[in-house]
Amino acid sequence: MKLISIVFVTCFLTNTVLSQNSKNKEQVYDKLFTKTETPPKFSGSLLNYFDSVFVEAELPNNGRVIIEVIIDSIGASHYKRLIDHTNGDEVSNLKLKPVIDKMPAWSPAYQNGHAVNFILILLLDFTDEKLIEVADRSISEEMRYMLNSNKP
């Protein structure tokens, strides 16, 4: 009887510890990362993608559009918000939310061997009504502070 009690208590404690560890891992990997061991990577050229979707859009004459984007743990992109632009009202013609949300899959970011949600910045530069450059950047701690203090 004593042996059965010991086995029962051991199984109960082991199960409790394992379930707490798995809950902690879920909480850690359920947040947004700004820096990881392996950042997300777009399959192909960002410039070619945006050129193809902006074919019929009225592009800004000159300037930069800065977009905050989430790449989730399966590689899907999600428009978070327009951070800034130097283009007046022309930026609304780009219909950025559906363009970002329909992007082809990225390779997700990885941290400690797990695919994680990652937040990044896309910079779109325009000259003479042409998209000339698209760059993806990680968000630095300084930029994170700036973005959080300037929320719309």
C-alpha positions as YAML, in Angstrom:
chain: A
units: angstrom
residues:
- id: 1
  name: MET
  ca: [0.00, 0.00, 0.00]
- id: 2
  name: LYS
  ca: [2.86, 2.33, 0.84]
- id: 3
  name: LEU
  ca: [4.44, 1.61, -2.54]
- id: 4
  name: ILE
  ca: [1.20, 2.50, -4.34]
- id: 5
  name: SER
  ca: [1.01, 5.79, -2.45]
- id: 6
  name: ILE
  ca: [4.61, 6.66, -3.35]
- id: 7
  name: VAL
  ca: [4.02, 5.83, -7.03]
- id: 8
  name: PHE
  ca: [0.82, 7.91, -7.05]
- id: 9
  name: VAL
  ca: [2.49, 10.95, -5.44]
- id: 10
  name: THR
  ca: [5.49, 10.67, -7.79]
- id: 11
  name: CYS
  ca: [3.24, 10.52, -10.86]
- id: 12
  name: PHE
  ca: [1.16, 13.44, -9.61]
- id: 13
  name: LEU
  ca: [4.20, 15.65, -8.95]
- id: 14
  name: THR
  ca: [5.85, 14.75, -12.26]
- id: 15
  name: ASN
  ca: [2.67, 15.54, -14.17]
- id: 16
  name: THR
  ca: [2.27, 18.86, -12.34]
- id: 17
  name: VAL
  ca: [5.87, 19.93, -13.06]
- id: 18
  name: LEU
  ca: [5.67, 18.92, -16.73]
- id: 19
  name: SER
  ca: [2.38, 20.73, -17.28]
- id: 20
  name: GLN
  ca: [3.78, 23.89, -15.65]
- id: 21
  name: ASN
  ca: [6.89, 23.71, -17.86]
- id: 22
  name: SER
  ca: [4.80, 23.37, -21.01]
- id: 23
  name: LYS
  ca: [2.61, 26.31, -19.93]
- id: 24
  name: ASN
  ca: [5.73, 28.44, -19.41]
- id: 25
  name: LYS
  ca: [7.02, 27.53, -22.87]
- id: 26
  name: GLU
  ca: [3.68, 28.44, -24.44]
- id: 27
  name: GLN
  ca: [3.73, 31.81, -22.73]
- id: 28
  name: VAL
  ca: [7.29, 32.53, -23.85]
- id: 29
  name: TYR
  ca: [6.65, 31.64, -27.49]
- id: 30
  name: ASP
  ca: [3.25, 33.31, -27.62]
- id: 31
  name: LYS
  ca: [4.72, 36.83, -27.55]
- id: 32
  name: LEU
  ca: [6.16, 39.04, -30.30]
- id: 33
  name: PHE
  ca: [9.92, 38.94, -30.74]
- id: 34
  name: THR
  ca: [11.99, 41.82, -32.11]
- id: 35
  name: LYS
  ca: [15.27, 39.92, -32.08]
- id: 36
  name: THR
  ca: [15.80, 36.19, -32.60]
- id: 37
  name: GLU
  ca: [18.56, 33.71, -33.36]
- id: 38
  name: THR
  ca: [17.13, 33.35, -36.88]
- id: 39
  name: PRO
  ca: [15.06, 36.27, -38.23]
- id: 40
  name: PRO
  ca: [12.17, 35.73, -40.66]
- id: 41
  name: LYS
  ca: [13.06, 35.68, -44.34]
- id: 42
  name: PHE
  ca: [10.89, 36.52, -47.33]
- id: 43
  name: SER
  ca: [11.04, 33.93, -50.10]
- id: 44
  name: GLY
  ca: [11.94, 35.96, -53.15]
- id: 45
  name: SER
  ca: [12.33, 39.68, -53.73]
- id: 46
  name: LEU
  ca: [10.27, 42.14, -51.68]
- id: 47
  name: LEU
  ca: [10.72, 44.74, -54.43]
- id: 48
  name: ASN
  ca: [9.32, 42.36, -57.08]
- id: 49
  name: TYR
  ca: [6.37, 41.45, -54.85]
- id: 50
  name: PHE
  ca: [5.39, 45.06, -54.19]
- id: 51
  name: ASP
  ca: [5.97, 46.02, -57.84]
- id: 52
  name: SER
  ca: [3.55, 43.27, -58.88]
- id: 53
  name: VAL
  ca: [0.79, 44.29, -56.45]
- id: 54
  name: PHE
  ca: [1.14, 48.03, -57.04]
- id: 55
  name: VAL
  ca: [0.73, 47.71, -60.84]
- id: 56
  name: GLU
  ca: [-2.53, 49.65, -60.94]
- id: 57
  name: ALA
  ca: [-2.08, 51.71, -57.76]
- id: 58
  name: GLU
  ca: [-1.40, 55.41, -57.89]
- id: 59
  name: LEU
  ca: [2.04, 55.52, -56.29]
- id: 60
  name: PRO
  ca: [3.37, 58.38, -54.19]
- id: 61
  name: ASN
  ca: [5.59, 60.79, -56.10]
- id: 62
  name: ASN
  ca: [8.53, 60.72, -53.68]
- id: 63
  name: GLY
  ca: [9.20, 59.66, -50.11]
- id: 64
  name: ARG
  ca: [9.13, 56.75, -47.73]
- id: 65
  name: VAL
  ca: [6.37, 54.61, -46.23]
- id: 66
  name: ILE
  ca: [7.15, 52.76, -42.97]
- id: 67
  name: ILE
  ca: [4.95, 49.82, -42.00]
- id: 68
  name: GLU
  ca: [4.96, 47.64, -38.88]
- id: 69
  name: VAL
  ca: [4.35, 43.99, -39.84]
- id: 70
  name: ILE
  ca: [3.98, 40.78, -37.82]
- id: 71
  name: ILE
  ca: [5.37, 37.55, -39.25]
- id: 72
  name: ASP
  ca: [3.71, 34.78, -37.27]
- id: 73
  name: SER
  ca: [5.19, 31.43, -36.29]
- id: 74
  name: ILE
  ca: [3.92, 29.76, -39.47]
- id: 75
  name: GLY
  ca: [5.31, 32.51, -41.73]
- id: 76
  name: ALA
  ca: [2.10, 34.40, -42.50]
- id: 77
  name: SER
  ca: [2.36, 38.20, -42.60]
- id: 78
  name: HIS
  ca: [-0.08, 40.49, -40.84]
- id: 79
  name: TYR
  ca: [-0.38, 44.25, -41.26]
- id: 80
  name: LYS
  ca: [-0.12, 45.90, -37.85]
- id: 81
  name: ARG
  ca: [-0.06, 49.59, -38.68]
- id: 82
  name: LEU
  ca: [1.32, 52.39, -40.79]
- id: 83
  name: ILE
  ca: [4.02, 53.99, -38.66]
- id: 84
  name: ASP
  ca: [4.95, 56.98, -40.76]
- id: 85
  name: HIS
  ca: [5.10, 58.30, -44.28]
- id: 86
  name: THR
  ca: [6.34, 61.34, -46.10]
- id: 87
  name: ASN
  ca: [3.72, 61.22, -48.83]
- id: 88
  name: GLY
  ca: [0.68, 63.16, -47.68]
- id: 89
  name: ASP
  ca: [-2.65, 61.47, -48.44]
- id: 90
  name: GLU
  ca: [-1.26, 59.52, -51.42]
- id: 91
  name: VAL
  ca: [-0.34, 56.62, -49.12]
- id: 92
  name: SER
  ca: [-4.02, 55.63, -48.76]
- id: 93
  name: ASN
  ca: [-4.01, 54.66, -52.46]
- id: 94
  name: LEU
  ca: [-1.62, 51.79, -51.70]
- id: 95
  name: LYS
  ca: [-4.20, 49.77, -49.70]
- id: 96
  name: LEU
  ca: [-1.42, 48.44, -47.50]
- id: 97
  name: LYS
  ca: [-3.42, 46.15, -45.21]
- id: 98
  name: PRO
  ca: [-4.61, 43.71, -47.92]
- id: 99
  name: VAL
  ca: [-1.24, 43.89, -49.69]
- id: 100
  name: ILE
  ca: [0.62, 42.86, -46.52]
- id: 101
  name: ASP
  ca: [-1.96, 40.31, -45.35]
- id: 102
  name: LYS
  ca: [-1.87, 38.50, -48.73]
- id: 103
  name: MET
  ca: [1.91, 38.28, -49.03]
- id: 104
  name: PRO
  ca: [3.40, 34.87, -49.82]
- id: 105
  name: ALA
  ca: [4.65, 33.01, -46.78]
- id: 106
  name: TRP
  ca: [7.90, 34.00, -45.12]
- id: 107
  name: SER
  ca: [10.25, 31.58, -43.39]
- id: 108
  name: PRO
  ca: [9.36, 32.24, -39.74]
- id: 109
  name: ALA
  ca: [11.77, 33.49, -37.10]
- id: 110
  name: TYR
  ca: [13.29, 30.92, -34.74]
- id: 111
  name: GLN
  ca: [14.33, 31.24, -31.13]
- id: 112
  name: ASN
  ca: [15.70, 28.28, -29.15]
- id: 113
  name: GLY
  ca: [14.63, 25.92, -31.93]
- id: 114
  name: HIS
  ca: [11.01, 27.10, -31.95]
- id: 115
  name: ALA
  ca: [9.22, 29.11, -34.64]
- id: 116
  name: VAL
  ca: [8.08, 32.37, -33.04]
- id: 117
  name: ASN
  ca: [6.01, 35.46, -33.85]
- id: 118
  name: PHE
  ca: [8.22, 38.34, -34.99]
- id: 119
  name: ILE
  ca: [7.53, 42.00, -35.52]
- id: 120
  name: LEU
  ca: [9.47, 43.93, -38.15]
- id: 121
  name: ILE
  ca: [9.48, 47.14, -40.12]
- id: 122
  name: LEU
  ca: [9.08, 47.39, -43.90]
- id: 123
  name: LEU
  ca: [10.50, 50.50, -45.55]
- id: 124
  name: LEU
  ca: [9.12, 51.36, -49.01]
- id: 125
  name: ASP
  ca: [10.97, 54.13, -50.87]
- id: 126
  name: PHE
  ca: [9.42, 55.95, -53.83]
- id: 127
  name: THR
  ca: [10.97, 58.27, -56.43]
- id: 128
  name: ASP
  ca: [9.17, 59.76, -59.43]
- id: 129
  name: GLU
  ca: [6.06, 57.63, -58.77]
- id: 130
  name: LYS
  ca: [8.13, 54.42, -58.83]
- id: 131
  name: LEU
  ca: [8.91, 52.04, -56.01]
- id: 132
  name: ILE
  ca: [12.70, 51.96, -55.93]
- id: 133
  name: GLU
  ca: [13.51, 50.01, -52.78]
- id: 134
  name: VAL
  ca: [11.89, 47.78, -50.16]
- id: 135
  name: ALA
  ca: [13.80, 46.82, -47.04]
- id: 136
  name: ASP
  ca: [12.89, 44.81, -43.98]
- id: 137
  name: ARG
  ca: [14.41, 45.78, -40.66]
- id: 138
  name: SER
  ca: [14.32, 44.43, -37.13]
- id: 139
  name: ILE
  ca: [13.01, 46.78, -34.50]
- id: 140
  name: SER
  ca: [15.75, 47.99, -32.17]
- id: 141
  name: GLU
  ca: [15.03, 48.70, -28.52]
- id: 142
  name: GLU
  ca: [15.32, 52.44, -29.20]
- id: 143
  name: MET
  ca: [12.84, 52.20, -32.06]
- id: 144
  name: ARG
  ca: [10.46, 50.08, -29.92]
- id: 145
  name: TYR
  ca: [10.48, 52.83, -27.27]
- id: 146
  name: MET
  ca: [9.85, 55.48, -29.93]
- id: 147
  name: LEU
  ca: [6.99, 53.48, -31.50]
- id: 148
  name: ASN
  ca: [5.33, 52.81, -28.15]
- id: 149
  name: SER
  ca: [5.56, 56.47, -27.11]
- id: 150
  name: ASN
  ca: [4.03, 57.65, -30.43]
- id: 151
  name: LYS
  ca: [1.05, 55.28, -30.66]
- id: 152
  name: PRO
  ca: [-1.90, 56.75, -32.58]
...
